[in-house]
Amino acid sequence: MKTEFTLAQLADPDIAVADKILRACVHCGFCTATCPTYVLLGDELDSPRGRIYLIKQMLEKDQPPTAEVVKHIDRCLSCLSCMTTCPSGVHYMHLVDQARVRIEKTYTRPLADRLLRAVLAHVLPRPGAFRLATWLARFGRPLAGLLPKPPVA
């Protein structure tokens, strides 16, 4: 893939690594067949190839990510099945990790997302809190019908 980073941008070691990774991608599309989010949703931007394009744009323009970019990067499960099928050996994991670091530094998530992430960060590493949360979830299950429905492929 052709990149258009400036010399000033390439002076940053993270951008230099991203440039090397981006140049390795030939957009063959083998990764799309093994990506669970692409298989489920069918959106090109939810494939590794589409995310690579979004990350490239974000890094080249040196702008904070948009809500659309964050949505597609967040949907990556980091299962890395795309890396096992990539004939070019693209190190997708390093690229998506770099994008996530940039998102956390420059993007302000909506309040509901921040609260949910804070609760998960508190509950998941603590077995007692997790057990309590699953027990409390039983009482909330009848209210699940009030939540918005997830997208259907």
C-alpha positions in Angstrom: 0.0 0.0 0.0 1.3 3.4 -0.8 1.7 5.8 2.1 2.1 9.6 2.2 3.7 10.4 5.5 5.8 13.5 5.8 9.5 13.3 6.9 8.5 14.9 10.1 5.9 12.2 10.7 8.3 9.5 9.9 10.7 10.8 12.6 8.2 9.5 15.1 9.2 5.8 15.7 5.6 4.7 16.0 4.7 6.2 12.7 7.8 4.7 11.1 6.7 1.2 12.3 3.1 1.9 11.1 4.5 3.0 7.7 6.4 -0.3 7.3 3.3 -2.3 8.3 1.0 -0.3 5.9 3.4 -0.8 3.0 3.4 -4.5 3.5 -0.4 -4.7 2.9 -1.3 -5.5 -0.7 -5.1 -5.4 -0.1 -5.5 -9.0 -1.4 -8.5 -9.6 0.8 -7.6 -13.0 2.2 -8.0 -11.6 5.7 -11.7 -10.8 5.1 -12.7 -14.5 4.9 -11.3 -15.2 8.4 -12.4 -12.0 10.1 -15.4 -12.7 12.4 -16.7 -9.1 12.4 -16.6 -8.9 8.6 -18.2 -12.3 8.1 -21.0 -11.3 10.5 -21.6 -7.7 9.4 -20.4 -7.7 5.8 -19.1 -4.2 6.0 -15.7 -3.6 4.4 -14.7 -1.2 7.1 -15.2 -4.0 9.7 -12.6 -6.1 7.9 -8.8 -5.9 8.6 -8.4 -4.4 5.2 -10.9 -1.7 5.9 -9.5 -0.9 9.3 -6.0 -0.7 7.8 -7.4 2.0 5.4 -9.0 3.9 8.3 -5.9 3.7 10.4 -3.8 4.9 7.5 -6.0 7.9 7.0 -6.0 8.8 10.7 -2.2 8.6 10.9 -1.4 10.3 7.7 -3.7 13.3 8.4 -2.5 13.4 12.0 -6.0 14.1 13.2 -8.0 12.8 16.1 -10.2 9.8 15.1 -13.8 10.3 14.3 -16.7 8.4 15.9 -16.9 6.3 12.8 -13.3 5.3 12.9 -13.5 4.5 16.6 -16.6 2.3 16.0 -14.8 0.2 13.4 -11.6 -0.1 15.4 -13.5 -1.1 18.6 -15.3 -3.8 16.7 -12.0 -5.6 16.1 -11.9 -8.6 18.4 -8.1 -8.9 18.3 -8.4 -12.5 17.5 -5.7 -12.0 14.9 -7.0 -14.7 12.6 -6.3 -12.3 9.8 -2.6 -12.5 10.5 -2.5 -16.2 10.0 -4.0 -16.0 6.5 -2.1 -12.9 5.3 0.3 -13.9 2.6 2.2 -10.6 3.0 2.8 -11.1 6.7 1.2 -7.8 7.7 1.6 -7.3 11.5 -2.0 -6.1 11.9 -1.9 -6.5 15.7 0.8 -3.8 16.0 -1.2 -1.4 13.8 -4.5 -1.9 15.6 -2.8 -1.5 19.0 -1.2 1.7 17.8 -4.6 2.9 16.6 -6.2 2.1 20.0 -3.5 4.0 21.9 -4.2 7.0 19.7 -7.9 6.7 20.2 -7.5 6.5 24.0 -5.3 9.6 24.0 -7.2 11.8 21.5 -10.9 10.7 21.4 -13.4 11.6 24.1 -15.9 8.8 24.3 -19.6 9.5 25.1 -20.4 9.4 28.8 -22.3 6.1 28.6 -19.3 4.4 27.0 -16.9 5.8 29.6 -19.2 4.5 32.4 -19.6 1.1 30.9 -15.8 0.8 30.4 -15.2 1.9 34.0 -17.6 -0.7 35.4 -16.1 -3.5 33.3 -12.6 -2.4 34.3 -13.6 -2.7 37.9 -15.7 -5.8 37.8 -13.9 -8.2 35.4 -10.6 -8.6 37.2 -12.3 -9.2 40.6 -14.0 -12.6 40.9 -16.2 -11.6 43.8 -17.5 -8.5 42.0 -18.0 -10.5 38.8 -20.0 -13.1 40.7 -22.1 -10.4 42.3 -22.7 -8.7 38.9 -23.8 -12.0 37.3 -26.2 -12.6 40.2 -27.6 -9.1 39.9 -28.0 -9.5 36.2 -30.6 -12.2 36.7 -32.9 -9.5 38.2 -32.2 -7.2 35.2 -32.9 -9.8 32.6 -36.7 -9.1 32.4 -35.8 -5.5 31.6 -33.6 -6.5 28.6 -36.5 -6.0 26.2 -36.2 -2.2 26.9 -32.6 -2.1 25.5 -31.9 -1.3 21.8 -31.7 -4.3 19.5 -28.2 -5.2 18.1 -27.7 -4.9 14.3 -28.6 -7.9 12.3 -26.3 -9.0 9.4 
